[in-house]
Amino acid sequence: MWIEVHRDETGGRDFPQPALATGSELQSILLSREHDRGWGHPQPEKPLKRPTMRKPNVYLTGPLPSECMLRLESESNLVVNTLGRDLSKTELVDAVSNADGLICFLSDTIDADVLAANPDLKIVANYAVGYNNIDIDAASRLGIAVTNTPDVLTDTTADLAWALMFAISRRIAEGDRLVRSGQWKGWAPLQLLGLDITGATLGIIGMGRIGRAVAERAKAFRMEVVYWNRTRLDAGTEEMLGVKYAEIDEVLSNSDFVSLHLALSPETEHLIDAEKIAKMRSSAYLINTARGLIIDEKALVKALQNNEIAGAGLDVFEKEPNIEPELLGMDNVVLTPHLGSGTVATRTMMGSMVVENCLAACAGKRPKNLLNPVAESLRDS
């Protein structure tokens, strides 16, 4: 691979402007300069002047909001996937082969083979809170930082959970389809009757940041809120949120709405299976804005077909973007295309965070949202 190289203006070796060098030649050029090796190396009390380092090579697996793109274009040698689809494993391996930093999405599978494709890869910056798409153990072994974008999408995702609750219980999507079909004949006393949210019982499975934000909103609708979490909240937090703790089966059996807000892990995969769905009321609705694999989708389809529950509002799916075909034809299901964080402000904040994480690691600094601190010590060893 040929790489464009520019003149060293700091008194180092002189090259034509521009010049071409192979990877090995470029390595010898860079090693001849006193550049900052970074990544945790101790700094002198009075920093020495060093030659200007080259911009880091950053690979981005899809476009970010415009202001984030502008910063990357200014501060890195940026390459962007413009294919309009997820990259294959072979394409990802090729993409990282010359990258100092990789910015990726939940739909990108970053496994051990991809991570090992470039010994100089410094960071995988994930444009999401979750990171189950990345082999974080392999990254740690290789000294590669992994970061995410926490905290900024809490309210936006909680809002969508509520939007799905309203859409499915008040049959908004069905009403929209009826009007657009031209078959609506006007007001009718028994037309598309739904379920009241005000005064209903809301069950929350997973009481992290998003679960708590959902619970806070329930106060305005005078709902009774019961929750299950792996670790029970302290009494003061329960009182502040107005929630009561119960075991998961009790939450499922006593709720009009069950909203999932769990991280995906081996313990939570298919947590909501046929047995758990059978605990729910036949009049209840299941809402999922967390991760698709938390629900056994085939079991959900069967339960909906047999009227074991009233309906479901789903923003995530077990095998995204593929969905169980039966779900597509069901009127008692509202489906959205993984829009949990999908507002201009939130996606821009996520973009700013992921760019900052990536550029910091490429400059040898500790990224703010580092998930695997062990990678620092391994890179320094």
Secondary structure, 3 states (H helix, E strand, C coil): CEEEECCCCCCCCCCCCCEEEEHHHHHHHHHCCCCCCCCCCCCCCCCCCCCCCCCCEEEECCCCCHHHHHHHHHHCEEEECCCCCCCCHHHHHHHHCCCCEEEECCCCCECHHHHCCCCCCCEEEECCCCCCCECHHHHHHCCCEEECCCCCCHHHHHHHHHHHHHHHHCCHHHHHHHHHHCCCCCCCCCCCCCCCCCCCEEEEECCCHHHHHHHHHHHHHCCEEEEECCCCCCHHHHHHHCEEECCHHHHHHHCCEEEECCCCCCCCCCCECHHHHCCCCCCCEEEECCCHHHECHHHHHHHHHCCCCCEEEECCCCECCECCHHHHCCCCEEECCCCCCCCHHHHHHHHHHHHHHHHHHHCCCCCCCECCCHHHHHHHC
